[in-house]
Every structure is written in structure tokens, then in C-alpha cells.
Amino acid sequence: MRIARFTTGEDPQYGVITGELDAHGQLEDDAVIVALAGDPLYVGIKLLEEEHRVADVRLLAPVLPRSKVVGIGRNYAAHAAELGNDVPDEPLMFLKPNTSVVGPGDPIFYPQQTSNLHYEGELAVVIGRICRDVPPEQATDVIHGYTIGNDVTARDLQKQDSTWTRGKGFDSFCPLGPWIETDLDPDDFAKGRRVQTFLNGEVVQDASTADLIFDIPTLVAAVSSVMTLLPGDVILTGTPEGVGPMQVGDEVEVAVEGLGSLANPVAKR
């Protein structure tokens, strides 16, 4: 099931998208979104007698984390190597504020404080209920679904500071979308789903989720051993090799096999 958050020009709503994805991860032209009675994380799936063509609505970030986005660093060996870092012995965690979240088509704003703004395309996990100390074998019990993320990073600020808060925390530094897919599970990604990033239409990242150093159940267990996870919290699972700079006027698109694609322009702040 694809759960989206959308607007027709009025207050945001939630809905379920029907329709097939084409070879490029785009919905077919006849795709429809059926409205829901409220946020399914809290009221469940309650369909209304209201539907729209997806082409006639604006898709928003499919989830607004109530408390946090948890990033995982250096979770692909080749990415760690390209930046001259060792592979961590355990998941390397950092936080992005929920104010960094934007949706499909929203601009990524290039801050004046940086001169080296990077894309980092990745798979994102959306938590479905309050949980703490989740064993890896029970991770699927607390996962609501999966979406696509871009862990935008001011690389110079990340290297300059002793923590990554500033380099990864600006407003617009966490595009999410275009929807949440609930019918997949960690095994689908352990077997391998392609993750690609395109900069102005050219492939710059191309890897498989099978290459994750720490798999999804391990990440959920590790993060929840440190902090309570709330419904709507997001775990970014890490980016593959190929990260690089974006400039004002560029468009960056992240695609995950079976999930669709997420595109955002880069704009001057």
C-alpha cells in the first residue's frame, strides 16, 4: 500500500495511491489517490469517498516526524572509503531536526554558510509505533513502511565541526517522499533493491541495499536501544558511494527500486 500526504490547495490530507510504476519509478498517468479520514499512524486506514487523480494534486512529505530523523553514517563500505573513513564497528548515528523535512518538488535551499553542498540519496524507514529496546527479530513489528530520503549535507561544515548537527540540520536538508510503501519488509532490501541518485539527469550514485553494512533490523535495534522511537520518526539507512556537490539551479533525484523517485531543485536561500 502506498500512503501519501497531499494537498489540492487546501489543508493537507492523507491518501492511498493506486496505480503502477513505470520503468523510471513514475506513476502511470491514470494513478488515483483515495483520501483517508486522518493520519493512518493514529487513526488507521479509513478510506473516504473522495478521490483525485494524482496528477491533479501536490504530493507533500509523506510523514512529518513528531520528534526526530535519525541518520546513519558510513553504512556502505565504498562510501566510507570515498571520504577517507573507516567502516564503523557499530551503527554511527546522528540527528536531523524535523524542521529539515521537505517533500517532493520542494526546493533544497543552499545556505550562505556553506560552499560545498552535497546530495546523499538513501532508503528511509518510517517507524509506526512507540518502541524502545526492539530486538532485531521484532523490527518489522514497529516499522510502518519505507520511503526515499536525501540526507543533504554541507560537507565543509560537517568536516569543520566536531558534531554533524550544523552540516546536516539546515531547513530543507531532508527531502522525503514521494509516499510510504507499507507492503515491503527488511528481507526485500536485504536481497537487494537498487538505490540511484541523478544530478540533472545523470547517474551519480548507483548501489544496492544488499550492500548495507548494518541491515534494517540491526539499525532499528541499535537506535531504539539508545532512544525511544515515536510514530512517524524516520531512520535514514545511509548513502552509497558517489556523493558530490550540488549547485543552485540543479535538480537532484533519488530513486529506490520499488519505491519510486524523489526529485528536488536546488535554490538560493
Secondary structure, DSSP 8 states (H G I E B T S, - for coil): -EEEEEESSSS-EEEEEES-B-TTS-B-TT-EEEEESS-HHHH---EEEEEEEGGGSEEE-S---SS-EEEEES-SHHHHHHTT----SS-EEEEE-GGGEE-TT--EEE-TT-S-EEE-EEEEEEE-S-BSS--GGGGGGTEEEEEEEE--EEHHHHHHSSSSHHHHHSTT-EEEEEEEE-S--HHHHHH--EEEEEETTEEEEEEEGGG-SS-HHHHHHHHHTTS-B-TT-EEE----S--EE--TT-EEEEEETTTEEEEEEEEE-
